[in-house]
Amino acid sequence: ERLDGDDEDQLWRLVQAGFRERRKMLHNVLSRQLSLPADRVDRALAAAGIARDRRPQTVSVGEWRTLALALGRLPGDLRGRTREERARAVEVAGAEAAEAGE
């Protein structure tokens, strides 16, 4: 099944983030690379049926898609931003997730 352009972009960003750090477990690398609260990442991994200590290379394409759906909208790309800008984005993402009931 073909994804629409926006969903494909979100999936691609998720997979890239998963592989951006070598030899790391998903729950660590995704929260750091996507500037998401760790509890949001852990809830999405659990909802997708993916153990939090899995490494990205062990995740199938179908599991990445399921994880992307479980995570919902990703925040904007924060690479190249200051530490303060990234911290603020994490706060905003956490507040948005709380409002959405995630």
C-alpha positions, 0 to 999 in steps of 0.5 A, a space after each residue: 500500500 502506497 503512503 501519501 507524501 506526508 505520511 511517507 515523509 514522517 515514516 522516512 524521518 522516523 527510520 532515519 532517526 532510528 539509524 542515526 546513532 550506532 548500536 543504540 536501542 530504539 527507546 533511547 535513540 528515538 527520543 533523542 533524535 526526534 526530540 520526543 518525551 521518552 514516555 511517548 516513545 515508550 508508549 508508542 513502542 508498546 502499542 506497536 508491539 516492539 520491545 524498547 530494547 530492540 535495535 533499529 536493524 531488527 525492525 521490519 518495514 511493517 513494524 516501522 509503519 506501525 510505530 509511525 502510526 503509534 507515534 503520530 505527528 512528529 515534531 519539526 526537524 530540530 537538527 542544528 538547533 540550540 540546546 534551548 530550542 530543542 528543550 523547548 520543542 520537547 516541552 511543546 511536544 509533551 504538552 501537545 501529547 498530553 492534550 491529545 491524551 497520548 
